[in-house]
Amino acid sequence: MSDKIIIFDTTLRDGEQSPGASMTRDEKLRIARQRERLKVDVIEAGFAASSNGDFEAVQAIANAIKDSTVCSLARANDRDIARSAEALKGANRARIHTFIATSPLHMEKKLRMTPDQVFEQAVQSVRFARNLCADIEFSAEDGSRSEIDFLCRVFEAVIREGATTINVPDTVGYAVPEQYGEFIRSLRERIPNSDKAIWSVHCHNDLGMAVANSLAGVKIGGARQIECAINGLGERAGNCSFEEVVMSLKTRRDFFGLDVGIDTQHIVAASRMVSQTTGFVIQPNKAVVGANAFAHASGIHQDGVLKARDTYEIMRAEDVGWSANKIVLGKLSGRNAFKQRLQELGVELQSEAEINAAFTRFKDLADRKSEIFDEDILALVSGEASGSSEETYGFVSLAQHSETGERPQARVVFTVAGHEVHGQSDGNGPVDASLKAIESHVKSGAEMVLYSVNAISGSTESQGEVTVRLQNAGRVVNGVGADPDIVVASAKAYLSALNKLQSKAERVAAQG
């Protein structure tokens, strides 16, 4: 077996299945470029058959990414597989990832298929995919709860048909490490042609063991690919955390004896980009990328670190990119410095006009706050890039008045399909009044299920980043807005969420 672990990043596919985390094509493309900068081996760009928007995102990423393998998910049917192959035509290295459920529960209740029917579907799908693409991954959905005899039969057959990677997902996060590792080892030992494919793990975090299960699949089971997502993003409790599993392998190479090719110095920037794009805030005590990951409050710990860092730090903050996140720009910074910083953050704007527009917004922000952090730049660019000329709603201006003992009033000017409108309302506070002012004109009828505020950097001058989650007619969307004025940020976030509700793109639920 190889000593190299293949890192398969599913932030853009399984991560996007978190309620409200769906991304635009441009957002996906920006994150994919950051993944390539991290030297991720395989980027799962999306589920091409789920919608025209996802097809276009997979296609754009396949055409743009040169170093990483670009992958598209497909259910085990000819339509999905053909759609994936079409989207991946422009890729230097392409992979089709096809899947079907194999557990008794899923086959009976969800698929309403017999085991023999599932077996035939799996074999035919891999055979069809292999004629369209050389690199085929096959996943047995709910694999960890499947009967081992049936899995052996399916996996042996799909390897014979040309599957180059075999994935054993713990789809519902039910496994425990020792059991999961032994399960994969038993599969590999019992299947005669198991050495003809790379074995992969894909673990969900419902019991908080996704990283532990993935590492057990590698150490005990002999898997050589780990499927993971930045910040552990994913539906329900999320996926195996990219940053945690990569740094576990790096930091404890003495135990695992395995190599990963990830350029870890870009991890923090990648984490921030995903967080600010999706609106999923990183908890302060999150391993590796949380604000407190390298902070020491205890006097004993501080004393130890001052004397010798390795007394309490098992990895260096700068090795995962923390040192790069210092103040570097201000209102006197020039256009070239700004452009260089965008490149260092993995942000690629496509034209000089876009760069000039972004630089103008940067200068406006620099006039309002003296110190510009990397997080400010990402928020500024992400907020603008998430918009397009086709969006229904756009923020123009806001005026609000609040005084102790009086009910706050707000007046918001915004555009609807390019035409300027005015909304006015009172509310329980300035934010409530502002959002009601917008809603008084829009009348979306959406229910707000989340409102959260996060300081982008650490001072009272900081930009506030607001996430608004709206639900309407079964759809859940996140809107994100950033501004030094938290009320303005709230209005921007609300309009962003309304724009996403207006989107007609439909997604097909998929899980591998």
N, C-alpha and C positions, 0 to 999 in steps of 0.2 A: 504493500500500500504506500501511497505517496505520503510525505510528511507535510504537505501543503494543504491547508484548509481553504476551500473555495467559499468566499463570502457572497451570498446571494441576497441582494437587498430588495425587499418587497414593500418599501415605504410607499411607492407610487401605485401599488396595486392593493395589497392586503391592508396596508396602512390607511389608504384612502377610504376603506370601508368603515372606518370609524364614523358614527353619525355626525354629519356636518363637516367632515374633513375633505370632501371632494374638492379637487383642484382644477383650475383651467389648464388648457394646453400650455400656455406660456409659463405658468407656475411649475408645471411638471417638467418642462424643458429646463428651466433654471435649476431645479433640484437635481435633475439627471446629470447636468453638467457638473454640479458639485459632487455627485457620486463618483463621476469619472475622475475628478480631482483627488478624491479619496483613494483612487485605484481599486474601486469595488470590482470584483470579478464578473458578476452578473447583475444587471439592473432589470428587474421585472417592471416594465414600463406601464403595464395596464392590462386590461381585458378587452381586446380589440373588438370583439363581437357585441359588447354590452351596449354601445351607443356610437353614433357617428363621432361624437366628441372624443371618446376614448380611442377610437380608431385613429383619428387625426393626431392625438397625443402620442400614441405608440409610433406612428409613422414619422412624426417630427423628431422624436428621440432617436429612432433607428437611423435617420438620415444625418443627425448631428453628432452622435457618439461614435468615436473612432477606436477607442482602446478597450472598453468594456463590452462584454456580450450583452445584447439587448434581447429581452425575453417578453413574450406575450402569453397570457393565460388563455386557455380554451377548454371548454367542456368537451367531453369525449363524444363529439359528433362532427361530421364533415363540414357543416356550415361554419362553426366556430373555428375549426382548425384552418380552413381555407381563408377565413377573414384574417386570422393571425398571420398566416404566411404572406398575404397581400400587404399587410401593414409593415411587415419586417423586410420587405424587398430591398430597401436601401441600406440595410445594416452591414457593416463589415463582418460582424459575427452575430448570427441570429440563433435564437432558441425558441421552440414552441413547447409550452408547458401545458400538458393536457391532464385532466383528472376525472375520476369518477369515484363515488362513495363505495366502500367495500364492507362496512360494518353491518351486521344483521339488522340493527335498528334502522340505519339509514336506507339500506336496500329495501326493506319492507315498508317503512312508513313514509319515506321521502320519495324514493325513486319508483316504488311499487314494481320492482323488478326481481326476478329470481337470481340467485347466484350465477347460474349458467348464463343468463342474459347479460349480467354485468360483466362476466368474463369475456363473452363474445364482443361486447361493446368496447371493452378496453383493448382487446387484441386488434380489432378492426381499426380503431382510432389511431393507435400507434403506427399500424401499417400504413394508413393513409397519410399521417403526418410525416413519416419517414421518407415518403416520396416527394415531399415539399421542402424539407429542411433536414440537414444532417445531424443537428443537435436537438434531441428530443428528451424532455423530462416527463416522466409519468408519476403522478401522485395518486395514492389511494386515500381519498378523503376519509377522515375518521379512522385512519389506519391503526392507531393505538388501541382502538376498541374492536378491531376486526379479529376474526378467527385465524390463527396462524397458518393452518393447513390451507385455507382458501387464499390467503395472501401469497403463500409460497407458489401456489398454482398460477395466480395472476402475474406475479412478478417474473417468474421463469418465462412465461409466455411473452410478455411485453419486451423483455430483454432479447428474446429470440427474434422478435419483430423489429428490433433496432433501437429500443429506448437506451439512451446513453447515461441517463441519471434516473435513479429510483428514489422517490421521496416518500418517507413514512411520517405523515403529519399526525401530531397530537392536536387535532382540530378543535377540540373543546376543552383543552387544558386539564385533562383527567389523569394523565400519567404522573408517576413519581420516578425520580431519576434512576434508581437501581433497576426497577422493573422495565423502564423504557429502554435503557441501555442493553439489558439482557435480551429484550424482545428483538431489537435490531440485530444483535449478534447471532441469535438463533436463526433469524431469516437468512442472514448471509451464509451461515454454516450449512443450512438445509437446502439452499437453492443451488443446483449444480453450476449454473452459469453466472452466479452473483459477481464473479470477478470481472465480468464484461461491462459492468456499469459502475458509476460512482454513486455511493449511497448518501442520501441527504436527510436532514432533520428539519422539521418545521413545527415549532411548538408555540402554543398559545399560553397566556399567563393567568388563566382563571383562578388557579390556586397559588399564584406567585412563584411558580417553579419553571417558567419557560427557559430561562438561561441555564438553570441547573439541569433540566432535562436535555437541553441541546448539548451541553458539555458531556453529559453521561452518554448520549448517543454517539459522540465522538470518541470518548475515552474507552468506554466499555464496548459499544456496538461496532466501532470501526468506521463510522460515517466520516466522510471527507468533504461534505458541503453543509453549511449552516445557513438557514433562511431566517432573516431577521429584518428589523425595521428601526430606523433612527427614532430615538426616544421611546422605543417600545410601542410605537403607534400601531393601532390595529383595532378591529372591532371587539366589543365587550372589554375585557381587561387588557387587550393588546397582544402584541407579538413578542417574541424573544428580542431583547434590546440589543441593537447593533453595537452601541458603544460599550455595553457591559460585557458582551461575549467576546468582542475583539480584544478589549483590554485584559480580560481574564486569561485569554490565550497568550497574550504578549507578556503580561506580568508574571504568570506562572508557567512559563515555558519549561522550567525545571521539572514540573510535574507532567504536563501534557506532551512535551517533546515535539510540538507541532509549530509550523510557521504560518503566518498570515501576511499577505502583501499589502495591507492597508497602510496608507500614509496617515498616521494617527494625528498629526499636527493640525489637520483640517476638521477634526471631529466636532469641536465646540462650534465652529462656524456653521457646519452642516446642521447641527442640532438647533441652533438659533434660527436658521433659515426655515427649517420644517416647522418649528414652533410658531414663528411669526406668519408663515403662510397659511397654516391651518387654524391658528387661534388656540391650539392646545398648549397651555402654559406648562413649563417645566417646573416640577416641584423643587423647592430649594435643596432638599436632602436627597435628590436623585443622584445615584452613583455616576461618577465621571463628569457629567455635564451640569449638575445642579449647582446653584450659586454657593452652597455650603460644602461642596464636595472636597475642597481643599482648605476650608476655614477651620481654625482652631480657637475655641473659646475657653477651654479649660486652661488654667494657669500652668498646670503640670505639663499638659500637651504643648503649650506655647514654649515653655522652657526647653522641653526636649527637642522640638523642631529647630529652635534657635541654635542649640548645641550640635545637633546632627539631624538632618532632614529625615533620614530613614528610620528614626525612632517612631514616628507616627505617620509617615507618608510612604506608601508602598510603590507609588509611581509619581512622576514629576508632572506638575500642572502644565508646564510648557509643552510636554510631550503630546498632550491631547488638544493643544491650541489655546490654552488660557492666556499665555503670555502675549498672544497676538491681539488680545482684546483690550488694549490700552487706548487712552485718548491719543489720537493722531491728527485730527483735523479740526480746524476752526474757521472763523469767518475770513481770515487772511489766506487760507489755503487756495491754491490755484486749481484750474481745471485738470491739469495733468496729474496732480496729486490725487484728486478725487477719482479720476479715471483709473489710476493705478490701484487705489484702494478697492474699487469695485472688482477689479480683476483678482485681487488677493482674496476677496470674499466669495469668489466664484460666480459673480454676477456679470453676465455678458449681455449688454444692450446691443441691439442689432443694427443701429444706424447712428450717424452723427447727430441727427435731429433728436433721437431719444436720449443720447448722452447729454446734449445741450439742455434739454428740458429737465432732466434729472439734476444737472448741475445748478440750474436756476432754482429748483426746489430746495436743493442743499443750501444755497446761499440765503434763501428766505428763512430756512430753519436756523442757520448760523447767526442771523440777525436777532433771533428770538432767544437763543440759548448759546452760551459762550463756548461750551465744549461739546463736540460731536463725537459720539461713540460709534463703534461698528454696528451695534444694535440699532442706533438711530438711522444709519444709512440703509440697513436691511429693511427696516420698517418703512422708510421713505420710498425705496425702490419697489418693495413688495406691494405697498398700497397703491402705487401708480400702475405697476405692471399688471395687477389683478384686474384693472379696469380696461375697458375698450370703448371704441366709439359706438358699439352696439348696445352698451348698457342703458337700461331704462332710466335709472336715477343717478344724479350726480350732486355732490355737495357744493354750495356756493358760499354761504355765509350764515352766521348765527349771532343773535343778540339775546341776552337773557338778563333778568333782574331778580335778585333774591335778597331778602332782608329779614332779619329775625322778627318773627311775629307776623309776617305777611306771606301770602301764598306766592311762590315763585312764578314768574312769567317768562315765556320764551317765544322768539320769532325766528323761524328758520327759512332761509331762501335756498331752494334746491331746484334742479332741473328734472323734468319728466319728458323723456324722448326729445331732449334738446330745447325744450321750452321752459323758461323760468317760472316757478310758482312760489307762493308764499304760504307758510303755515304758521298758525299762532295758537298757543294754548297755555293754560296754567297746569300745575302739577304739584306733587308732594315734595319735589326738589327740582333743581335746575335740569338734571338729566331727565327726570320723568316728564317735565314740562316740554323739553326739547323733542323727545321721542313722540310724545303725544301730538306735538305740533306737526310733525311729519305725518303721523298716522291720520290726523284729521283730514288731510288731503288725499292720502294714498288709499286709506280704508282697505288694507290688506286682509284684516281679520286674523292675522297670524298670532300665535301664542308665543310669548317669550319664555323659553325654558331655561335660559342661562344668561346672566349678565356678570361679567368679571372684569376687573381692572388690574393691570400689571404695570409696574414701573419698569420702563425699558432699561434704565441705568439707575445709579444709586444716589441721586441727589434730588432736592426739591425742584431743580431746574429740569429734571428728567421729563422726557415725553411719557405720556400715559398711553398704554396700549389697551384697548377695550375689545373684548370679545362678546358678541351678541349671538345667541343661538335662537333661531325661530323655527317654529313647527306649524305646518299648515297642510291640510289634506294629505297627511301621511308622509310629507317630506320634511326632513330636518336639515337645516343649513346653518353654517357659521359665517358671521361677518366680522371682519377685523378692521379697526381704525386706530390710527396713531396721531397724536398731536400734543404739544405742550399743554393745551387747554383740554382737560378731561371731558368737559361737556361737548366740545367740538369733536373729540375722538369718539365719543358715544354716538353722536349723530352720524359720523362717517361710518362707524361699524354697523349701525342700523340700516343705513342706505345700502351698504355692501351686502348685508344679509337679504334685503328686499330684492336686490339685483339677482342674487342666486335663486331666490324663490321664483323669479320670472323666467329663469332658464328652462327650456323645454327638454333638456337632455335627460333621458331616462337611463338608469343603470340597472343591470341585471345582477342580482345577488349571486356572488360566487365565493367559494371558500375552499382552499386547498390545504 
